[in-house]
Amino acid sequence: MYQNRMLTDRVYRRRRLGALIVVLAVGAVVVYVLAVGALQVAVTWGLGAV
């Protein structure tokens, strides 16, 4: 019983770690897209100003 609970805890921890990695990856992609979009907007506004 105790061993089974330990195994379940280990699986749960691994799953939680995987979810954390997914969240971090998605966050990184969102930040990257926002940064690229802001850069394009800045370049467009810079060219428009000139």
Secondary structure, DSSP 8 states (H G I E B T S, - for coil): -HHHHHHHHHHHHHHHHHHHHHHHHHHHHHHHHHHHHHHHHHHHHHHHH-
